[in-house]
Amino acid sequence: MIIQTESKAQGWRAVAVLEGRGEALLFVGRSTTQIRAGYIEAFTELLDEEERELVSVIQMQQWQGTPDAGRWIFKTDLRVPTGALLAEKLMKVA
């Protein structure tokens, strides 16, 4: 018997790797398109200024396996928001 709690699995995520502090989950979605569209806004909303400065890389990962048994697999690095792009997002949040 299969019990689904969602119409589609949330099989992708963006994770910020912070120097000396581990990882921070930024965004979870159904597709790479959703992740790429939402991770920058999540970066600005979820992390404070000190945490944003510690981010060395943002990884896109995909869930591999069944919902109750599997693991996250690294797929690619995403651009860490900086400069004008970050300032623009911060202005929208404020």
N, CA, C and O atoms as CSV, one atom per row, in Angstrom:
chain,resi,resn,atom,element,x,y,z
A,1,MET,N,N,0.840,-1.175,0.000
A,1,MET,CA,C,0.000,0.000,0.000
A,1,MET,C,C,0.888,1.242,0.000
A,1,MET,O,O,1.787,1.357,0.833
A,2,ILE,N,N,0.649,2.162,-0.916
A,2,ILE,CA,C,1.420,3.398,-1.016
A,2,ILE,C,C,0.545,4.553,-0.553
A,2,ILE,O,O,-0.571,4.735,-1.039
A,3,ILE,N,N,1.062,5.328,0.389
A,3,ILE,CA,C,0.353,6.502,0.878
A,3,ILE,C,C,1.152,7.728,0.453
A,3,ILE,O,O,2.314,7.886,0.829
A,4,GLN,N,N,0.523,8.585,-0.327
A,4,GLN,CA,C,1.191,9.808,-0.760
A,4,GLN,C,C,0.589,10.996,-0.035
A,4,GLN,O,O,-0.631,11.134,0.049
A,5,THR,N,N,1.441,11.839,0.480
A,5,THR,CA,C,0.964,13.032,1.158
A,5,THR,C,C,1.016,14.253,0.253
A,5,THR,O,O,0.474,15.303,0.598
A,6,GLU,N,N,1.658,14.129,-0.894
A,6,GLU,CA,C,1.756,15.220,-1.854
A,6,GLU,C,C,1.462,14.679,-3.241
A,6,GLU,O,O,1.686,13.500,-3.514
A,7,SER,N,N,0.963,15.537,-4.113
A,7,SER,CA,C,0.694,15.098,-5.473
A,7,SER,C,C,1.987,14.795,-6.230
A,7,SER,O,O,2.030,13.906,-7.080
A,8,LYS,N,N,3.040,15.549,-5.905
A,8,LYS,CA,C,4.368,15.297,-6.490
A,8,LYS,C,C,5.408,15.431,-5.396
A,8,LYS,O,O,5.289,16.272,-4.505
A,9,ALA,N,N,6.410,14.609,-5.473
A,9,ALA,CA,C,7.479,14.654,-4.471
A,9,ALA,C,C,8.314,15.923,-4.613
A,9,ALA,O,O,8.529,16.418,-5.719
A,10,GLN,N,N,8.774,16.435,-3.494
A,10,GLN,CA,C,9.670,17.591,-3.485
A,10,GLN,C,C,11.091,17.031,-3.607
A,10,GLN,O,O,11.773,16.834,-2.602
A,11,GLY,N,N,11.524,16.780,-4.825
A,11,GLY,CA,C,12.742,16.036,-5.061
A,11,GLY,C,C,14.014,16.836,-5.221
A,11,GLY,O,O,15.067,16.253,-5.477
A,12,TRP,N,N,13.960,18.154,-5.081
A,12,TRP,CA,C,15.137,18.987,-5.267
A,12,TRP,C,C,15.270,19.962,-4.113
A,12,TRP,O,O,14.272,20.342,-3.500
A,13,ARG,N,N,16.507,20.374,-3.809
A,13,ARG,CA,C,16.708,21.371,-2.763
A,13,ARG,C,C,17.974,22.176,-3.017
A,13,ARG,O,O,18.881,21.743,-3.729
A,14,ALA,N,N,18.010,23.368,-2.410
A,14,ALA,CA,C,19.198,24.222,-2.421
A,14,ALA,C,C,19.702,24.297,-0.986
A,14,ALA,O,O,18.944,24.589,-0.061
A,15,VAL,N,N,21.001,24.028,-0.816
A,15,VAL,CA,C,21.623,24.015,0.502
A,15,VAL,C,C,22.836,24.942,0.487
A,15,VAL,O,O,23.717,24.815,-0.364
A,16,ALA,N,N,22.869,25.878,1.441
A,16,ALA,CA,C,24.025,26.771,1.577
A,16,ALA,C,C,25.041,26.106,2.496
A,16,ALA,O,O,24.693,25.645,3.583
A,17,VAL,N,N,26.291,26.059,2.061
A,17,VAL,CA,C,27.372,25.515,2.872
A,17,VAL,C,C,28.087,26.701,3.513
A,17,VAL,O,O,28.653,27.548,2.821
A,18,LEU,N,N,28.054,26.752,4.852
A,18,LEU,CA,C,28.647,27.855,5.602
A,18,LEU,C,C,30.003,27.428,6.147
A,18,LEU,O,O,30.131,26.361,6.747
A,19,GLU,N,N,31.010,28.264,5.935
A,19,GLU,CA,C,32.364,27.963,6.390
A,19,GLU,C,C,32.386,27.778,7.905
A,19,GLU,O,O,32.058,28.698,8.654
A,20,GLY,N,N,32.769,26.597,8.346
A,20,GLY,CA,C,32.911,26.325,9.768
A,20,GLY,C,C,31.614,26.176,10.538
A,20,GLY,O,O,31.649,26.033,11.760
A,21,ARG,N,N,30.470,26.205,9.869
A,21,ARG,CA,C,29.184,26.121,10.576
A,21,ARG,C,C,28.232,25.088,9.990
A,21,ARG,O,O,27.074,25.032,10.403
A,22,GLY,N,N,28.667,24.288,9.065
A,22,GLY,CA,C,27.788,23.271,8.502
A,22,GLY,C,C,26.988,23.772,7.317
A,22,GLY,O,O,27.505,24.486,6.459
A,23,GLU,N,N,25.710,23.386,7.280
A,23,GLU,CA,C,24.850,23.687,6.146
A,23,GLU,C,C,23.554,24.335,6.607
A,23,GLU,O,O,23.152,24.213,7.764
A,24,ALA,N,N,22.904,25.034,5.663
A,24,ALA,CA,C,21.603,25.637,5.919
A,24,ALA,C,C,20.697,25.335,4.731
A,24,ALA,O,O,21.021,25.679,3.594
A,25,LEU,N,N,19.572,24.698,4.992
A,25,LEU,CA,C,18.599,24.418,3.943
A,25,LEU,C,C,17.943,25.728,3.525
A,25,LEU,O,O,17.407,26.456,4.361
A,26,LEU,N,N,17.987,26.023,2.232
A,26,LEU,CA,C,17.419,27.270,1.730
A,26,LEU,C,C,16.054,27.090,1.086
A,26,LEU,O,O,15.133,27.865,1.341
A,27,PHE,N,N,15.927,26.059,0.244
A,27,PHE,CA,C,14.723,25.966,-0.576
A,27,PHE,C,C,14.514,24.528,-1.012
A,27,PHE,O,O,15.475,23.828,-1.328
A,28,VAL,N,N,13.262,24.082,-1.033
A,28,VAL,CA,C,12.899,22.738,-1.490
A,28,VAL,C,C,11.840,22.892,-2.571
A,28,VAL,O,O,10.924,23.703,-2.434
A,29,GLY,N,N,11.963,22.114,-3.649
A,29,GLY,CA,C,11.002,22.221,-4.741
A,29,GLY,C,C,10.894,20.950,-5.549
A,29,GLY,O,O,11.575,19.960,-5.284
A,30,ARG,N,N,10.022,20.999,-6.543
A,30,ARG,CA,C,9.756,19.834,-7.392
A,30,ARG,C,C,10.670,19.740,-8.611
A,30,ARG,O,O,10.780,18.684,-9.234
A,31,SER,N,N,11.327,20.855,-8.947
A,31,SER,CA,C,12.131,20.859,-10.172
A,31,SER,C,C,13.331,21.787,-10.022
A,31,SER,O,O,13.384,22.619,-9.117
A,32,THR,N,N,14.277,21.630,-10.915
A,32,THR,CA,C,15.431,22.521,-10.914
A,32,THR,C,C,15.004,23.950,-11.228
A,32,THR,O,O,15.602,24.906,-10.734
A,33,THR,N,N,13.975,24.091,-12.046
A,33,THR,CA,C,13.458,25.415,-12.390
A,33,THR,C,C,12.926,26.126,-11.151
A,33,THR,O,O,13.186,27.314,-10.959
A,34,GLN,N,N,12.184,25.410,-10.309
A,34,GLN,CA,C,11.685,25.999,-9.063
A,34,GLN,C,C,12.833,26.395,-8.144
A,34,GLN,O,O,12.799,27.461,-7.528
A,35,ILE,N,N,13.839,25.548,-8.049
A,35,ILE,CA,C,14.984,25.835,-7.176
A,35,ILE,C,C,15.703,27.091,-7.664
A,35,ILE,O,O,15.976,27.997,-6.878
A,36,ARG,N,N,16.008,27.144,-8.953
A,36,ARG,CA,C,16.722,28.302,-9.503
A,36,ARG,C,C,15.912,29.590,-9.363
A,36,ARG,O,O,16.486,30.667,-9.199
A,37,ALA,N,N,14.579,29.487,-9.425
A,37,ALA,CA,C,13.732,30.671,-9.315
A,37,ALA,C,C,13.575,31.153,-7.875
A,37,ALA,O,O,13.296,32.331,-7.652
A,38,GLY,N,N,13.748,30.267,-6.897
A,38,GLY,CA,C,13.446,30.643,-5.531
A,38,GLY,C,C,14.584,30.711,-4.537
A,38,GLY,O,O,14.415,31.255,-3.446
A,39,TYR,N,N,15.752,30.169,-4.891
A,39,TYR,CA,C,16.802,30.078,-3.879
A,39,TYR,C,C,17.400,31.433,-3.494
A,39,TYR,O,O,17.823,31.600,-2.351
A,40,ILE,N,N,17.448,32.400,-4.407
A,40,ILE,CA,C,18.047,33.700,-4.089
A,40,ILE,C,C,17.171,34.447,-3.084
A,40,ILE,O,O,17.683,35.040,-2.134
A,41,GLU,N,N,15.869,34.418,-3.288
A,41,GLU,CA,C,14.968,35.060,-2.335
A,41,GLU,C,C,15.053,34.375,-0.971
A,41,GLU,O,O,15.064,35.046,0.060
A,42,ALA,N,N,15.111,33.058,-0.963
A,42,ALA,CA,C,15.252,32.320,0.295
A,42,ALA,C,C,16.571,32.670,0.979
A,42,ALA,O,O,16.620,32.803,2.202
A,43,PHE,N,N,17.631,32.818,0.203
A,43,PHE,CA,C,18.950,33.195,0.724
A,43,PHE,C,C,18.861,34.510,1.491
A,43,PHE,O,O,19.420,34.633,2.581
A,44,THR,N,N,18.162,35.491,0.925
A,44,THR,CA,C,18.068,36.807,1.563
A,44,THR,C,C,17.122,36.802,2.756
A,44,THR,O,O,17.335,37.545,3.714
A,45,GLU,N,N,16.080,35.978,2.710
A,45,GLU,CA,C,15.103,35.954,3.798
A,45,GLU,C,C,15.544,35.107,4.989
A,45,GLU,O,O,15.283,35.472,6.135
A,46,LEU,N,N,16.204,33.991,4.733
A,46,LEU,CA,C,16.512,33.050,5.803
A,46,LEU,C,C,17.833,33.301,6.516
A,46,LEU,O,O,17.971,32.994,7.700
A,47,LEU,N,N,18.806,33.861,5.796
A,47,LEU,CA,C,20.127,34.061,6.380
A,47,LEU,C,C,20.327,35.527,6.749
A,47,LEU,O,O,19.961,36.424,5.990
A,48,ASP,N,N,20.911,35.758,7.919
A,48,ASP,CA,C,21.221,37.142,8.268
A,48,ASP,C,C,22.539,37.542,7.592
A,48,ASP,O,O,23.178,36.722,6.932
A,49,GLU,N,N,22.934,38.790,7.759
A,49,GLU,CA,C,24.114,39.301,7.056
A,49,GLU,C,C,25.376,38.501,7.385
A,49,GLU,O,O,26.161,38.188,6.489
A,50,GLU,N,N,25.573,38.174,8.649
A,50,GLU,CA,C,26.760,37.412,9.062
A,50,GLU,C,C,26.774,36.031,8.416
A,50,GLU,O,O,27.820,35.576,7.953
A,51,GLU,N,N,25.626,35.361,8.379
A,51,GLU,CA,C,25.543,34.033,7.776
A,51,GLU,C,C,25.780,34.104,6.265
A,51,GLU,O,O,26.459,33.246,5.702
A,52,ARG,N,N,25.221,35.125,5.611
A,52,ARG,CA,C,25.422,35.266,4.161
A,52,ARG,C,C,26.903,35.413,3.818
A,52,ARG,O,O,27.353,34.905,2.791
A,53,GLU,N,N,27.658,36.100,4.664
A,53,GLU,CA,C,29.095,36.280,4.419
A,53,GLU,C,C,29.865,34.972,4.567
A,53,GLU,O,O,30.940,34.826,3.986
A,54,LEU,N,N,29.335,34.017,5.332
A,54,LEU,CA,C,30.008,32.743,5.562
A,54,LEU,C,C,29.713,31.687,4.496
A,54,LEU,O,O,30.343,30.630,4.484
A,55,VAL,N,N,28.764,31.963,3.603
A,55,VAL,CA,C,28.390,30.986,2.582
A,55,VAL,C,C,29.513,30.851,1.558
A,55,VAL,O,O,29.888,31.816,0.892
A,56,SER,N,N,30.041,29.634,1.448
A,56,SER,CA,C,31.115,29.392,0.486
A,56,SER,C,C,30.566,28.866,-0.841
A,56,SER,O,O,31.145,29.112,-1.898
A,57,VAL,N,N,29.453,28.147,-0.780
A,57,VAL,CA,C,28.848,27.581,-1.985
A,57,VAL,C,C,27.385,27.263,-1.679
A,57,VAL,O,O,27.014,27.013,-0.533
A,58,ILE,N,N,26.565,27.278,-2.731
A,58,ILE,CA,C,25.188,26.817,-2.623
A,58,ILE,C,C,25.062,25.626,-3.562
A,58,ILE,O,O,25.342,25.723,-4.757
A,59,GLN,N,N,24.638,24.509,-3.001
A,59,GLN,CA,C,24.532,23.278,-3.777
A,59,GLN,C,C,23.082,22.987,-4.139
A,59,GLN,O,O,22.173,23.180,-3.332
A,60,MET,N,N,22.882,22.515,-5.381
A,60,MET,CA,C,21.590,21.965,-5.763
A,60,MET,C,C,21.711,20.457,-5.623
A,60,MET,O,O,22.646,19.847,-6.141
A,61,GLN,N,N,20.757,19.862,-4.919
A,61,GLN,CA,C,20.784,18.439,-4.667
A,61,GLN,C,C,19.448,17.817,-5.062
A,61,GLN,O,O,18.407,18.474,-5.022
A,62,GLN,N,N,19.494,16.535,-5.447
A,62,GLN,CA,C,18.294,15.806,-5.839
A,62,GLN,C,C,18.130,14.595,-4.930
A,62,GLN,O,O,19.104,13.918,-4.601
A,63,TRP,N,N,16.886,14.326,-4.526
A,63,TRP,CA,C,16.600,13.153,-3.712
A,63,TRP,C,C,16.661,11.917,-4.592
A,63,TRP,O,O,16.072,11.885,-5.673
A,64,GLN,N,N,17.375,10.901,-4.127
A,64,GLN,CA,C,17.475,9.647,-4.866
A,64,GLN,C,C,17.010,8.538,-3.941
A,64,GLN,O,O,17.550,8.362,-2.849
A,65,GLY,N,N,16.014,7.796,-4.375
A,65,GLY,CA,C,15.481,6.704,-3.585
A,65,GLY,C,C,13.995,6.882,-3.340
A,65,GLY,O,O,13.357,7.773,-3.900
A,66,THR,N,N,13.461,6.024,-2.498
A,66,THR,CA,C,12.047,6.108,-2.146
A,66,THR,C,C,11.863,7.195,-1.093
A,66,THR,O,O,12.841,7.631,-0.485
A,67,PRO,N,N,10.625,7.643,-0.866
A,67,PRO,CA,C,10.412,8.707,0.119
A,67,PRO,C,C,10.931,8.399,1.519
A,67,PRO,O,O,11.358,9.304,2.235
A,68,ASP,N,N,10.898,7.135,1.912
A,68,ASP,CA,C,11.340,6.784,3.261
A,68,ASP,C,C,12.742,6.190,3.330
A,68,ASP,O,O,13.237,5.899,4.418
A,69,ALA,N,N,13.382,6.010,2.184
A,69,ALA,CA,C,14.745,5.456,2.178
A,69,ALA,C,C,15.497,5.976,0.960
A,69,ALA,O,O,15.240,5.565,-0.171
A,70,GLY,N,N,16.407,6.864,1.208
A,70,GLY,CA,C,17.185,7.424,0.114
A,70,GLY,C,C,18.186,8.411,0.653
A,70,GLY,O,O,18.470,8.439,1.851
A,71,ARG,N,N,18.721,9.224,-0.240
A,71,ARG,CA,C,19.689,10.240,0.180
A,71,ARG,C,C,19.714,11.358,-0.846
A,71,ARG,O,O,19.263,11.205,-1.981
A,72,TRP,N,N,20.260,12.496,-0.406
A,72,TRP,CA,C,20.404,13.649,-1.286
A,72,TRP,C,C,21.703,13.510,-2.065
A,72,TRP,O,O,22.759,13.246,-1.491
A,73,ILE,N,N,21.614,13.690,-3.379
A,73,ILE,CA,C,22.757,13.577,-4.290
A,73,ILE,C,C,23.094,14.969,-4.835
A,73,ILE,O,O,22.214,15.683,-5.317
A,74,PHE,N,N,24.366,15.345,-4.755
A,74,PHE,CA,C,24.829,16.616,-5.308
A,74,PHE,C,C,24.670,16.599,-6.817
A,74,PHE,O,O,25.033,15.626,-7.478
A,75,LYS,N,N,24.117,17.695,-7.366
A,75,LYS,CA,C,23.976,17.817,-8.820
A,75,LYS,C,C,24.828,18.946,-9.390
A,75,LYS,O,O,25.542,18.742,-10.372
A,76,THR,N,N,24.764,20.124,-8.791
A,76,THR,CA,C,25.537,21.259,-9.309
A,76,THR,C,C,25.637,22.346,-8.248
A,76,THR,O,O,24.878,22.362,-7.279
A,77,ASP,N,N,26.583,23.251,-8.446
A,77,ASP,CA,C,26.686,24.433,-7.586
A,77,ASP,C,C,25.864,25.555,-8.201
A,77,ASP,O,O,25.837,25.725,-9.420
A,78,LEU,N,N,25.196,26.316,-7.344
A,78,LEU,CA,C,24.457,27.490,-7.764
A,78,LEU,C,C,25.264,28.726,-7.397
A,78,LEU,O,O,26.107,28.682,-6.502
A,79,ARG,N,N,25.008,29.808,-8.078
A,79,ARG,CA,C,25.737,31.055,-7.836
A,79,ARG,C,C,25.353,31.625,-6.479
A,79,ARG,O,O,24.170,31.723,-6.155
A,80,VAL,N,N,26.342,31.996,-5.694
A,80,VAL,CA,C,26.091,32.664,-4.417
A,80,VAL,C,C,25.759,34.120,-4.724
A,80,VAL,O,O,26.565,34.819,-5.337
A,81,PRO,N,N,24.577,34.587,-4.305
A,81,PRO,CA,C,24.182,35.968,-4.615
A,81,PRO,C,C,25.119,36.983,-3.949
A,81,PRO,O,O,25.394,36.895,-2.753
A,82,THR,N,N,25.596,37.931,-4.727
A,82,THR,CA,C,26.464,38.998,-4.219
A,82,THR,C,C,26.166,40.275,-4.972
A,82,THR,O,O,25.443,40.263,-5.968
A,83,GLY,N,N,26.712,41.361,-4.505
A,83,GLY,CA,C,26.664,42.638,-5.210
A,83,GLY,C,C,25.284,43.148,-5.519
A,83,GLY,O,O,24.410,43.148,-4.652
A,84,ALA,N,N,25.072,43.585,-6.754
A,84,ALA,CA,C,23.831,44.236,-7.168
A,84,ALA,C,C,22.634,43.298,-7.063
A,84,ALA,O,O,21.548,43.724,-6.672
A,85,LEU,N,N,22.820,42.030,-7.408
A,85,LEU,CA,C,21.721,41.072,-7.339
A,85,LEU,C,C,21.239,40.903,-5.905
A,85,LEU,O,O,20.034,40.879,-5.656
A,86,LEU,N,N,22.155,40.787,-4.971
A,86,LEU,CA,C,21.810,40.655,-3.565
A,86,LEU,C,C,21.142,41.927,-3.048
A,86,LEU,O,O,20.153,41.853,-2.319
A,87,ALA,N,N,21.668,43.080,-3.414
A,87,ALA,CA,C,21.097,44.363,-2.984
A,87,ALA,C,C,19.673,44.504,-3.495
A,87,ALA,O,O,18.798,44.983,-2.773
A,88,GLU,N,N,19.434,44.091,-4.734
A,88,GLU,CA,C,18.082,44.156,-5.321
A,88,GLU,C,C,17.111,43.281,-4.541
A,88,GLU,O,O,16.001,43.715,-4.232
A,89,LYS,N,N,17.508,42.071,-4.224
A,89,LYS,CA,C,16.644,41.166,-3.468
A,89,LYS,C,C,16.392,41.677,-2.055
A,89,LYS,O,O,15.282,41.556,-1.537
A,90,LEU,N,N,17.414,42.242,-1.437
A,90,LEU,CA,C,17.260,42.774,-0.078
A,90,LEU,C,C,16.287,43.954,-0.068
A,90,LEU,O,O,15.545,44.131,0.898
A,91,MET,N,N,16.280,44.758,-1.126
A,91,MET,CA,C,15.362,45.894,-1.207
A,91,MET,C,C,13.914,45.398,-1.320
A,91,MET,O,O,13.005,46.011,-0.759
A,92,LYS,N,N,13.696,44.290,-2.041
A,92,LYS,CA,C,12.361,43.729,-2.178
A,92,LYS,C,C,11.852,43.157,-0.868
A,92,LYS,O,O,10.658,43.224,-0.573
A,93,VAL,N,N,12.769,42.590,-0.077
A,93,VAL,CA,C,12.393,41.988,1.200
A,93,VAL,C,C,12.059,43.066,2.226
A,93,VAL,O,O,11.144,42.896,3.032
A,94,ALA,N,N,12.800,44.177,2.198
A,94,ALA,CA,C,12.627,45.244,3.207
A,94,ALA,C,C,11.370,46.023,3.046
A,94,ALA,O,O,11.109,46.940,3.824
